[in-house]
């Protein structure tokens, strides 16, 4: 027998092993930072940063600048925007830094919970941390920093806590409170995510054979936070409740993808294929805790994607991120790194499973990175005017954001785009009765008049007119008052289907 086997492990060897365990995490964070400079900046995050800046400058949300979502949508970014303002920095890297810090804190807290109850070895926890770091930092691609992304970051400690609950373990109250606050943040960010919190608690209760888990402290904390947020929204933002919410319900929420397109589009096929792959690898064991908690969380988050039926990638991110993480774990359990005397059949199974995992994760990454890229407009506009006042006539928020911020410009419209007109026009295609048609016509006129007022008031240097899927230039020219305002502008160029007008 070799004497190496009998030699005790030295402190140096232990330190080397600990350091090597950190290397995958460090590499993932480093690549994630690099990735932020390679992909197009997120449209919604850019718009919400702009909204935060305007609120800090004294403008009133839902009055002077209109957002379709409740106040948590922009308040989520307020602290990093305030910090960037105090330090005279651009908000974008500060927001990114906050998100990276959130990922690190979430992974640390989740690992601390699981280590406290000794569900997994230290080595396994490091592997889980690397996996979920990749899911939270690399997989989001262009959707990095979206509300859905931040919600999943806040959700992970609750998932770890429920894994402990499912095994019958108890935890110190501060762990419970921290996970409960994260769950409350998830519910506040988007109430559509409440089913994920509820379903995970139900599965944990079933596994522990203890239905009191459903009413555990963390869930009461989350419920109290959501109730307090709803009450404060009514008190502090009455314009949202009285004016914007009914309008959103009338012309924004009803606009959905067709069921056929929705079912064959990327999200659903990826989701179903991943579930099939998991059950092929694990069989009925997939229904046992703690693995089943991942699937329950994914199913809970899928409520948001399937109830809204917009078909947008970022809506699907949490459900796909969790189910892909589950598939990666199932693959690692079914096909460990070393298998003695692996047969050709087993080797083929390992390779086909690895290929399936790679294809599903890669397709998800590519879908998350789909974005309208307005960077080709930058050179033309910046040569014509510096730090321009910008307005866009479009149904797509991506036409003006993040381009306006990249130009060092100022967004001067009260809205991110003509979402009211868009909704009214689409709803009119369903051939409603005379009363509803008159209502939609009135809403279209209201949106058009607001656009005219913004052009007259702000006199933007640049107007971007979207002609990609709908000719908004023709729409604008069809109204005499709006057409007269556009006579004060000359065309600079048309790039990527967007007409660029410069004030004369």
Secondary structure as UniProt FT lines:
FT   HELIX           3..6
FT   HELIX           11..36
FT   TURN            37..38
FT   HELIX           43..56
FT   TURN            57..58
FT   TURN            62..64
FT   HELIX           72..75
FT   TURN            76..77
FT   HELIX           78..87
FT   HELIX           91..116
FT   TURN            117..118
FT   HELIX           122..137
FT   TURN            138..140
FT   HELIX           141..143
FT   TURN            144..145
FT   HELIX           147..166
FT   TURN            167..168
FT   HELIX           173..189
FT   HELIX           191..193
FT   HELIX           194..208
FT   HELIX           211..215
FT   HELIX           217..236
FT   HELIX           238..239
FT   HELIX           240..244
FT   HELIX           245..251
FT   TURN            252..254
FT   HELIX           259..264
FT   HELIX           266..282
FT   HELIX           283..287
FT   TURN            289..290
FT   HELIX           291..308
FT   HELIX           313..334
FT   TURN            340..341
FT   HELIX           344..368
FT   HELIX           375..377
FT   HELIX           378..384
FT   STRAND          389..393
FT   HELIX           397..399
FT   TURN            400..402
FT   HELIX           403..406
FT   TURN            407..408
FT   STRAND          410..411
FT   HELIX           419..428
FT   TURN            429..430
FT   HELIX           434..458
FT   STRAND          462..466
FT   HELIX           472..477
FT   HELIX           480..486
FT   TURN            487..488
FT   STRAND          489..495
FT   TURN            496..497
FT   STRAND          498..503
//
